[in-house]
Amino acid sequence: MTSSVTPGTAQLDLAHSPAQLRIGGDWTLAHYSDLKRLSQSLDGRYDSSTHIDLNGLGALDTAGASLLVELLGAERLGQSAEHPDCTLSAADRALLHTVYTSLNDFCVPVKEPEISVSVQLLSRIGSAVYTVWQDTLKVLGFIGLILETLARGLLRPKRWRITPVVAHIEQTGLDAAPIVALLTFLVGAVVAFLGATVLANFGASIFTVDLVAFSFLRNSAYCSPRFSWPGAPPAPSPRRSAR
């Protein structure tokens, strides 16, 4: 190894048979840009039969070792460094071995197998069908559990809880009747007023009663009691609905 600081070189000698690629000089970070251009200029100019000569290699660091791996390849660089005729020091050989082993083991991207669009589509369809089937089984199991519990309860009259059932019917039905009636009347009045105002523009005020009847049969008839019963979720506000 030379003690003077000289930029790294890579000379391709085609006069010999087989051809030789002589690596010399300092392959360090200080000459990285020049060495990068040099390695790119030699890309594709030699084949696998070219002999690699590393005896002229001077100073070496990890940056230069990585460039040598890019230029020669990890396997080929390892074979050249371990060749009996190679006069590299043990430290340089260990550095080259560490760098090309790391690049070969950790820096090579794993190529994922390509999956066709048709296979992906069938996979998604199968996954959706499986999910629906599992949900169906859960619903059927829940219904079956209810029917089983109901059947067992019907066969054991002593376990019937008449008082709690009547109390819940009174609380959710009879006690809610006044507020449901008031809410129905007020909502009906608002619908009738707005409907008559709008329908008057078309000369169809006579259909106001039909509007109130159909609106309550289709929407308000089940919404109003639900919003007023104890324990029912509150009606969505206009701001939340707009969001």
Summary of the structure (lengths in Angstrom):
residues: 243
radius of gyration: 42.8
end to end distance: 74.9
largest distance: 109.6
contacts: 568
relative contact order: 0.06
helix: 64%
strand: 10%
